Amino acid sequence: MTKTTIARISVVCIALSILGGCANTIKGMGQDAANTVNATESAGQNIAGAAQ
């Protein structure tokens, strides 16, 4: 597997973990979605920086 593939799989796993955290209310789901976007963006930036 290439670094890009591993990075994508990692980002998906992180996103699923965050979404599974507290999706029991609409408010909680909204917060989880926002956190997922932030975590995914941060992970992408970290991976992009590491690849350079």
C-alpha positions as CSV (number, residue, x, y, z in Angstrom):
1,M,0.0,0.0,0.0
2,T,1.1,3.5,-0.7
3,K,1.3,6.3,1.8
4,T,-1.8,7.9,0.2
5,T,-3.9,4.8,0.7
6,I,-2.8,4.3,4.3
7,A,-3.6,8.0,4.9
8,R,-7.0,7.7,3.4
9,I,-7.8,4.6,5.5
10,S,-6.6,6.4,8.6
11,V,-8.7,9.4,8.0
12,V,-11.8,7.2,7.5
13,C,-11.1,5.3,10.7
14,I,-10.7,8.5,12.6
15,A,-13.9,9.9,11.2
16,L,-15.8,6.8,12.1
17,S,-14.5,6.8,15.6
18,I,-15.5,10.4,16.2
19,L,-19.0,9.9,14.7
20,G,-19.6,6.8,16.8
21,G,-18.7,8.8,20.0
22,C,-22.0,10.5,20.9
23,A,-24.4,10.3,18.1
24,N,-27.4,9.8,20.5
25,T,-28.9,13.3,20.0
26,I,-29.3,15.7,17.1
27,K,-27.1,18.2,18.9
28,G,-24.5,15.6,19.6
29,M,-24.5,14.4,16.0
30,G,-24.0,18.0,14.8
31,Q,-21.1,18.4,17.2
32,D,-19.6,15.1,16.1
33,A,-19.9,16.1,12.4
34,A,-18.1,19.4,13.1
35,N,-15.4,17.6,15.1
36,T,-15.1,15.0,12.3
37,V,-14.5,17.8,9.7
38,N,-11.9,19.4,11.9
39,A,-10.1,16.1,12.7
40,T,-10.1,15.0,9.1
41,E,-8.8,18.4,8.0
42,S,-6.1,18.3,10.6
43,A,-5.1,14.7,9.8
44,G,-4.9,15.6,6.1
45,Q,-2.6,18.5,6.9
46,N,-0.4,16.3,9.1
47,I,-0.2,13.7,6.4
48,A,0.5,16.2,3.7
49,G,3.3,17.7,5.8
50,A,4.8,14.3,6.5
51,A,4.8,13.4,2.8
52,Q,6.8,16.5,2.0
